Amino acid sequence: MVFASSGLEFVPRLQLSSSAALSLIFTTCVGPIIALLVFELLSRRSQQFSPKGCRKLGLRVKSNLADQYESKYDGDGPPDPHQWRVKSLWIYPVKSCKGIELNRGNVLGTGMQYDRQFSFAQLKSVSQDSPESERSAHQWECITQREFPLLARVRTGLWVPDLSSETYSPQTSGVLSGGSLVITFPYVTDGWGGFCSRLSAALIGGEPELSFTVPFDPTPEISAKKGYTIETMKIWKDSPVALDMSVDLPIELKYFLGVRNPMALFRVTREGKRDVFKCAPRKRELGWQPAIGFADSYPLHLLNLASVRDVGGSLAREIPKLSVLRFRPNIIITGPKPYDEDSWKKVRIGVYQYHVSCRTTRCKLPNTDQESGVRHPSEPDRTLRSFRCIDKGAKSACLGMQMVSAAELSEIRVGDTIHVDERGDHYFLKE
């Protein structure tokens, strides 16, 4: 070590060889970055778990909607009912979050199995117009993309018990919990950790994310052990009881979504299912009572791709590619001409019949891009309102159909044929 002189000051200076200098730089600068990067990659790998005795739901190949923008789905060709088929199937385990695409699914009296069984909620003050005894109270209310469009970027992964799995056992935690739900959302921390998260995400072609896991259908024993409670959650005009799983909710999700109030995750309970009336077939006709979990109003939502293509053609400048997923359907079909489904009353899909209860009235939720979570200020809502206010019972525009299965348990597959058994008029009933 020598001392460089500048006036009265002496500054120590190291004299190192090139190799020693590079080693020092690596140890003090590059080494910690690599260590943090390795830690981040290992953390991501640990999140990609697979519960014993379970399998992951969803397609392993490209989406059946990969070609949804091709002109062959415009519905311009000659009508051929023999070519009317199911193109794509979707479930949305968490209300207003990203869905999971399936090739086949079971249909229950409440809709597609696993569909809309969870919902996020925020704690809100009761209106001052409410009764005196409730003015100081608070209540949980479900949240959707209508208020928090970034819910569109929250992904869900679902593992369900699989009897054919080599690791299956009735006593494994995943099986006892009825499976596991993994919720993933974009999030970047501050400092070196955030830098390494961004760097590792860039290396694997993704974005920094956080994940958390909850049991899909916990037993009372598991719920008690984890500290879950039964609370009332308001969803539109209903207030069903539901399982509050807030203890597993990371606060980072609240920050990402922009929710200012206390936030919770709820799961449907058997006692909290909401009976469906309005335009739905009655119990005396079906032999059982239609009900829903956290869906808006009916068990199933069917959408004709040609109808979406027609709407998209009217707003190509505003939204060059209008995805059918903006409308969050369960069943996407191809073959019929645009809006042919408006008059369907009963339809057979595969070998099972469905009651087509009413048209789907549209709110502004489809204005949100389901990939980016960015909300368009007016479209497609404005275009829909210009020519799709077709139901005398509704003030809103309509696109798609709401359905109830004629059987309490049935099955649906991509490729199933569609046959219209009955046509007629519809009149939307709000209550």
C-alpha angles and dihedrals in degrees: 000000000000132000122236112215124219110165108304095339125098117198119191115233129188120224106208135164118249092255092049091048092051090048091052092049091049093049096048101035117013098035097063091047091053091046091052091045092052090048090052093050091048090050091053091049092051089055091058093076130155115209114228114261094017139101130208118249120226143062120308092198134052119305120275084229094060089109098038093123096057117117093237088079094056091097093233096128127091112290112261113171089192087070096052106116146156107264103179140005127206139184126189108204091185117044113251094003129108116297135229119238118223137189092211137006145178118249116213132184087269095050132262112004111260092014119141096344093143135048136180117230140184129216111246135180116252114251117266087235090067122100117295093250091058101043095098094042130101130211139195114247126188117247127215141175087276088079102016110035093179088076083084088073095052108104126207129206121189129200117188131188113275120196090197093058116113089225096048117134128153088230100056114111094240093053094044089052093052088246134309133278117209117198118196130185138171114266137155123194124213127260129014092337091059091046092053091045090055092045095049091045090053091051093055096037100251142090133262110277143174124213137192132183133219131179110262097220110004122196119237088258093054091045092052092047093051094044098247116160137197113248138163116255123190116226111178106305095342127085108194125175113253141174112267108216096173094130088075095048115108114222090226090074091059090052093048094052095043095239109160100184125070108288133211143180116229133193127205115254127205089247092048100059112123119229115233120224125143106089096351123112113266129248092250089060098044101031090234137058118257113228141168138212114211097333114123101246118324136037100244137032120201124191131187110222091211089060092053090047090053092051090046091053089061095057104032092134094054098038111014092191116030106195119213087224091072085076094051100223127176096211123036116190136188133200108056120097116256113294094001086128091066091088100040115123102167126015135180117219111188104324097328129089126223132195110230098215104182147324120284111251111214128227124187095275092102087064086079118090105232093214102046101025088228115142120220110225095233116354141133087001095066094049093046091051090052094066113358102070088109105137117088090208095056135058092201130082116264132222125157133010134266116223145188122203116242088218124058089223124028141140134237130192138188106261095033112145122242126221125179109224098179138012131195147129125303129213116186116229114201095191 
